[in-house]
Amino acid sequence: MKSTGIVRRIDSLGRVVLPIELRRMMDIEENASLEIFVDGDEIVLKKYQPACIFCGEAKDVTPYQGRNICAACRKAIAAL
């Protein structure tokens, strides 16, 4: 993991502000969703990517009737 050297305090409501430079570098728009992970004693933030409802894959996902489905699962369903 690469250190940015940026330190931020958590406010009384538990919020942390991500610096504009970091948001621009990571292409995080206003009102974007971030997913929160815990890895041991670390908190990891990632840009949210909706995943396939069948296999959990986050690549090549397409919405279908309000659900997300990946290309591989679309192909498998079409073969039935």
C-alpha positions, 0 to 999 in steps of 0.5 A, a space after each residue: 500500500 502506498 502512503 499519501 502523507 495526508 492525515 485527516 481527523 474524524 469529526 464528531 459525526 465520524 466523517 473524514 474529508 478526502 482532499 480534492 487532489 486525491 479525489 481528482 487523482 482517483 476520479 471520485 466525483 461528488 456524491 460517488 459511492 465508496 465501499 468500505 472494507 476491513 482488513 485486520 486493523 485497516 479500513 480500506 475505501 474503494 470506489 463502489 462497483 456493482 457486482 453480478 448477483 450470481 457470481 459476484 464478479 464486478 467486471 463487465 456488469 450490465 443492469 438487467 431488470 434492476 439487477 446486475 449480471 456479468 457477461 459470463 453469467 449472461 452467456 451461461 443463462 442464454 445457453 440454458 
